[in-house]
Amino acid sequence: MNKKTITFLLFLVFFILYYAGSFSKISFGDCIGFVADAEKRQFLPDLMPLTHFLYLNTAIAFTKYLGMDSIFVMRMMSVIPGALTVSFVYVLIREFVQENWIAITSTAVFGLSFTFWRSASTIEVYTFNALWIILFLICAVKSLRNKKSFYLPVAGILLALSFWVHIQNILLIPAYLALLFFSRKEKTHALSSAILFVTVFGSMFLVNALQGIEWKYVFISREGGWIQDTFRQSAVALAKDVLKALAFLIYNFNIFVIAGAVGIAGIADFCKSSRQEVIFLSLSGISTLGFATFYAVTDNYVFFIPFYLIFTILIAHGIEKIRDKFPVKNLIFLPILIPLFYILCLQIALRVPQMHSFHQQKLYKGGLTYYTLPWLHNNVGCIEFTLSGNVAGEDVTHLKKSSSYFIKLRSRYQSMAEIRKL
């Protein structure tokens, strides 16, 4: 099969998988706030870190102008970008690896990784954001391999637009500057890329200025001191962050972490054929990995996704290196077992006394099932939690407030019995 056919089939397979595993009821976290914004059908005029301007306003356009159901739209805003991202991961890997089975295996490992699969199963910005990043990476790599192409200007636009989705992506600016440096001899393309990037990026400040919002709020939130908390962490806390990041990596990529380590060990050989690409991807990966590791928020695991996109290339390179010494072609079937790995981890965790206690504490949203299985089919919903007046062992005031607001909006055309099922 040719590359286009495989790309489409990967999209189709993961679309079905993500849709089948998608939430049965609106889940916990930020989900209900996003759905409420889509349900309200009023565009968000400002660009601040928690607004996710392009993500939410795209969803609102579907509900406002096409009259589509807000929950369906937000589901598709996770599932479709998720499946597209996986298919484009294959395209990126094929820039470095010629054998289809290695590219397909590595792509499947990424698509089945806990963090990305969970993001595709819930209502969140992260698969939509990953789509912009993978497209930027593809255009950047292709521009380095064909410097007279249009890919460099497109890369500048894509990166700047990705800031309108999630401001975390400014961490890719050092990699973009390296890309411009490597392309400096193609002055027309490099200059046009830089101008387009600055124009689209600069427009964010203009949009906020028209709303009377200070320029700094493009980068920082009014609602939390997460950046300040990050810089206040002790050495012990930072060490724990590193261990947690390593645990996330292992849980997401299981035995394929070994292939990734082999890929890192063989980076010198990788540089012989793709030096500029390796430098560009290293800058992209290191900056996003560092941020995700030390960012002082409870759900920092989702911020690793941009790094995981790049780590998947290392997995492919590692499999390629291992293949030269061992007959490992049967690895193509190993990703099929990844869901069983998650189920096994859940069963083991439930048998550990301390984890069983944690399970009971978090039972209001599904307990350990919520934390260990990436799919959310037959999950506990925040609407039923709010309507039932259930109590949690943590502060859920904001969640209940957002749920109550959504219930009020929805009650205009649905009964309370129907809303309870959402």
C-alpha positions in Angstrom: 0.0 0.0 0.0 1.2 3.5 -0.7 1.7 6.2 1.9 -1.6 8.0 1.3 -3.6 4.8 1.7 -1.9 3.9 4.9 -2.3 7.5 6.2 -6.1 7.3 5.5 -6.4 3.8 7.1 -4.6 5.0 10.2 -7.0 7.9 10.5 -10.0 5.6 10.0 -8.9 3.0 12.5 -8.1 5.6 15.2 -11.3 7.6 14.5 -13.3 4.4 15.2 -11.2 3.6 18.3 -11.4 7.0 19.8 -15.1 7.4 19.0 -15.9 4.0 20.5 -13.9 4.9 23.7 -15.2 8.4 23.9 -17.0 9.6 27.1 -20.6 8.3 27.6 -21.3 11.2 30.0 -19.5 14.6 30.2 -16.4 13.9 32.3 -14.7 15.8 35.1 -12.0 18.4 34.8 -12.4 21.3 32.4 -14.9 19.4 30.1 -18.1 21.0 31.4 -16.7 24.5 31.0 -15.8 23.9 27.4 -19.2 22.4 26.6 -21.0 25.3 28.4 -19.1 27.8 26.2 -20.2 25.9 23.1 -23.7 25.6 24.3 -23.9 29.4 25.0 -23.1 30.1 21.3 -21.3 33.4 22.0 -17.8 33.9 20.6 -15.0 34.5 23.0 -13.3 37.8 22.1 -10.1 37.6 24.1 -6.8 35.7 23.8 -5.7 34.5 27.3 -4.1 31.2 28.3 -7.4 29.6 29.5 -9.5 30.9 26.6 -8.0 28.6 23.9 -9.4 31.1 21.4 -9.1 29.1 18.2 -10.3 25.8 19.8 -13.4 27.1 21.5 -14.4 29.6 18.8 -14.2 26.9 16.1 -16.6 24.8 18.2 -18.9 27.8 18.8 -19.0 28.4 15.0 -20.5 24.9 14.6 -23.1 25.3 17.3 -24.0 28.9 16.4 -24.2 28.8 12.6 -24.9 25.1 12.0 -27.1 24.5 15.0 -25.1 21.4 16.0 -25.4 19.9 19.4 -22.7 21.2 21.7 -21.7 17.9 23.2 -21.4 16.2 19.8 -19.3 19.1 18.5 -16.9 19.0 21.5 -16.7 15.2 21.2 -15.7 15.6 17.5 -13.2 18.4 18.4 -11.3 15.7 20.3 -11.9 12.6 18.2 -11.2 14.0 14.7 -8.1 16.0 15.5 -6.9 13.0 17.5 -7.2 10.6 14.6 -5.8 13.1 12.2 -2.8 13.7 14.4 -2.1 10.0 14.6 -2.2 9.7 10.8 0.2 12.7 10.4 2.6 11.1 13.0 3.0 8.3 10.4 3.7 10.9 7.7 6.4 12.6 9.9 8.0 9.3 10.8 8.2 8.3 7.1 10.4 11.3 6.6 13.1 9.5 8.6 12.2 5.8 8.3 11.6 4.0 5.0 10.1 0.7 6.2 6.3 0.9 6.5 6.0 -1.6 9.3 8.3 0.4 11.6 6.4 3.6 10.9 3.0 1.9 11.4 4.2 0.2 14.7 5.6 3.5 16.1 2.5 5.4 15.1 0.2 2.9 16.7 2.2 3.1 19.9 1.7 6.8 20.0 -2.0 6.6 19.2 -2.5 4.1 22.0 -0.5 6.0 24.5 -2.5 6.7 27.6 -2.2 10.5 27.6 -3.1 11.0 23.9 -5.9 8.4 24.0 -7.4 9.9 27.1 -7.3 13.4 25.5 -9.1 12.0 22.4 -11.7 10.4 24.7 -12.7 13.4 26.7 -13.4 17.1 26.0 -10.1 18.9 26.0 -8.0 21.1 23.8 -4.9 18.8 23.6 -5.7 16.7 20.5 -6.7 19.8 18.6 -3.5 21.5 19.8 -1.4 18.4 18.8 -2.8 18.6 15.3 -1.3 22.1 14.8 2.0 21.0 16.3 2.4 17.9 14.1 1.5 19.9 11.0 4.2 22.5 12.0 6.7 19.7 12.5 6.0 18.1 9.2 6.3 21.4 7.3 9.5 22.3 9.1 11.1 19.0 8.4 10.0 19.1 4.7 11.3 22.6 4.4 14.7 21.5 5.6 14.8 18.8 3.0 13.5 21.1 0.2 14.5 24.6 1.0 13.0 26.1 -2.1 9.5 24.8 -1.2 6.6 26.6 0.2 6.8 24.6 3.5 8.8 27.2 5.4 6.2 30.1 5.1 3.5 27.6 6.0 5.5 26.4 9.0 5.6 30.0 10.3 1.8 30.5 9.9 1.1 27.1 11.5 3.3 27.8 14.6 1.8 31.3 15.1 -1.7 30.0 14.7 -1.0 27.3 17.3 -0.5 30.0 19.9 -4.1 30.9 19.3 -4.9 27.3 20.4 -2.5 27.0 23.4 0.1 29.4 24.5 2.4 26.6 25.6 3.5 26.4 22.0 5.7 29.5 22.4 8.2 26.9 23.7 8.7 25.9 20.0 10.0 29.4 19.1 13.7 28.4 19.7 13.2 25.5 17.3 11.6 27.8 14.8 14.5 30.3 15.0 16.9 27.4 14.3 14.7 26.5 11.3 15.0 30.0 10.0 18.8 30.0 10.6 19.2 26.7 8.6 17.1 28.2 5.8 18.9 31.6 5.8 20.3 31.1 2.2 16.7 31.0 0.9 16.1 34.6 1.9 12.7 35.0 0.2 11.2 31.9 1.9 12.8 32.6 5.3 11.8 36.3 5.3 8.2 35.6 4.2 8.0 32.9 6.9 9.2 35.3 9.6 6.9 38.1 8.4 3.9 35.8 8.4 4.8 34.4 11.8 5.2 37.9 13.4 2.0 39.1 11.8 -0.1 36.2 13.1 1.5 36.2 16.5 1.4 40.0 16.8 -2.4 39.9 16.0 -2.9 38.2 19.4 -1.8 41.4 21.2 -4.0 43.6 18.9 -7.1 41.5 19.6 -6.5 41.9 23.4 -5.8 45.6 23.1 -9.1 46.1 21.4 -10.7 44.5 24.5 -8.7 46.7 26.8 -6.6 43.7 28.0 -2.9 44.2 28.9 -0.4 42.6 26.6 1.0 40.3 29.3 -2.3 38.4 29.6 -1.5 36.7 26.3 1.0 34.7 28.3 -0.2 34.6 31.9 -3.6 33.8 33.5 -5.5 36.1 35.9 -6.9 33.0 37.6 -3.9 31.1 39.0 -0.3 31.5 40.0 1.0 28.3 38.4 4.1 30.0 36.8 5.1 31.5 40.2 4.5 28.2 41.9 6.7 26.5 39.4 9.7 28.7 40.2 9.1 28.3 43.9 9.6 24.6 44.0 12.3 23.1 46.2 15.1 20.8 44.9 13.2 17.8 46.4 10.0 18.8 44.5 12.0 19.2 41.3 13.5 15.7 41.7 10.0 14.3 42.3 8.9 16.0 39.1 11.6 14.2 37.1 10.6 10.9 38.6 7.0 11.6 37.8 7.9 12.5 34.2 9.8 9.2 33.8 6.8 7.3 35.3 4.5 9.0 32.8 6.8 8.1 29.9 6.9 4.4 30.9 3.1 4.2 31.4 2.5 5.8 28.0 5.1 3.8 26.0 5.6 0.7 28.2 8.2 -1.7 26.6 8.7 0.7 23.7 10.5 3.1 26.0 13.5 0.7 25.4 13.2 1.4 21.7 13.1 5.1 22.4 16.2 4.8 24.6 18.0 3.0 21.8 16.9 5.8 19.4 18.5 8.4 21.8 21.7 6.3 22.1 21.9 6.2 18.3 21.3 9.9 17.8 24.9 10.3 16.4 24.1 8.0 13.5 20.8 9.9 13.1 22.7 13.1 12.7 24.8 11.8 9.9 21.9 11.8 7.5 19.6 14.4 9.2 21.7 16.8 11.3 19.6 19.9 10.8 16.3 18.0 11.4 17.8 16.4 14.6 18.8 19.8 16.0 15.3 21.2 15.1 13.5 18.3 16.7 15.8 18.2 19.7 15.1 21.9 20.5 11.4 21.3 20.1 11.5 18.2 22.3 13.7 19.5 25.1 11.8 22.8 25.6 8.4 21.1 25.8 9.7 18.3 27.9 11.3 20.7 30.4 8.1 22.7 30.7 5.8 19.7 31.1 8.1 18.2 33.7 8.4 21.2 36.1 5.1 23.0 35.5 3.4 23.1 38.9 -0.1 22.0 38.0 -1.9 18.8 39.0 -2.7 17.7 35.5 0.7 18.4 33.9 0.8 15.0 32.2 -1.2 16.4 29.2 1.6 18.9 28.5 3.9 16.1 27.5 2.0 15.4 24.3 4.2 17.7 22.1 7.3 15.9 23.4 5.7 12.5 22.9 5.2 13.4 19.2 9.0 13.7 18.9 9.7 10.7 21.2 7.7 8.6 18.8 10.3 9.3 16.1 13.0 8.1 18.4 11.0 4.9 19.0 10.9 4.4 15.2 14.7 5.1 15.0 15.3 2.7 17.9 13.3 -0.1 16.3 15.3 0.5 13.1 18.6 0.1 15.1 17.4 -3.0 16.9 16.2 -4.6 13.6 19.8 -4.6 12.3 20.7 -7.0 15.1 17.5 -8.9 16.0 14.5 -10.2 14.0 11.9 -7.9 15.5 9.3 -7.5 12.7 6.7 -9.2 14.9 6.7 -6.0 17.0 4.1 -4.7 14.6 1.5 -6.8 16.5 2.7 -5.8 19.9 0.7 -2.5 20.1 -2.5 -4.6 20.0 -1.7 -5.7 23.6 -1.3 -2.1 25.0 -5.0 -1.9 26.1 -4.4 -5.1 28.1 -1.4 -3.4 29.7 -3.7 -0.7 31.1 -6.2 -3.3 32.4 -3.5 -5.3 34.0 -2.1 -2.1 35.7 -5.6 -1.3 37.0 -6.0 -4.8 38.5 -2.6 -4.7 40.2 -3.3 -1.2 41.6 -6.6 -2.3 43.1 -4.7 -5.0 45.0 -2.3 -2.5 46.6 -3.8 -1.3 50.0 -2.7 2.3 49.5 -4.0 2.4 46.0 -7.3 0.8 47.0 -7.7 3.6 49.6 -7.0 6.2 46.8 -9.6 4.4 44.7 -12.3 4.9 47.4 -11.4 8.6 47.7 -11.8 9.1 44.0 -14.8 6.9 43.5 -17.0 9.9 42.9 -15.5 10.1 39.4 -14.7 6.5 38.7 -11.8 5.8 41.1 -8.7 4.1 39.7 -10.5 3.3 36.5 -10.6 7.0 35.7 -6.8 7.3 36.3 -5.5 4.1 34.7 -7.8 3.4 31.6 -7.6 5.9 28.7 -11.1 5.3 27.4 -14.1 6.8 29.1 -17.0 4.7 27.8 -19.5 4.1 30.5 -17.8 6.7 32.7 -19.3 8.6 35.7 -20.5 12.0 34.6 -20.2 15.4 36.3 -23.8 16.3 35.5 -25.2 13.4 37.4 -22.7 14.1 40.1 -23.9 17.7 40.5 -27.6 16.9 40.3 -27.3 14.1 42.8 -25.6 16.4 45.3 -22.8 14.0 45.8 -19.8 14.9 48.0 -16.2 14.7 46.9 -13.1 14.6 49.1 -11.7 17.7 47.4 -12.9 21.2 46.3 -15.3 20.8 43.3 -17.0 24.2 43.7 -15.9 25.4 40.2 -17.0 22.1 38.6 -20.5 22.3 40.2 -20.8 26.0 39.3 -20.0 25.2 35.6 -22.3 22.1 35.6 -25.2 24.2 37.1 -24.7 26.8 34.4 -24.7 24.2 31.6 -27.8 22.6 33.1 -29.6 26.0 33.1 -28.7 26.5 29.4 -29.7 23.0 28.4 -33.0 23.1 30.4 -34.4 25.5 27.8 -35.1 22.5 25.5 -34.5 19.4 27.5 -36.1 17.8 30.6 -34.1 17.3 33.8 -34.3 13.5 33.3 -32.7 13.9 29.9 -30.0 16.3 31.1 -29.0 13.8 33.9 -28.0 11.3 31.2 -25.6 13.7 29.5 
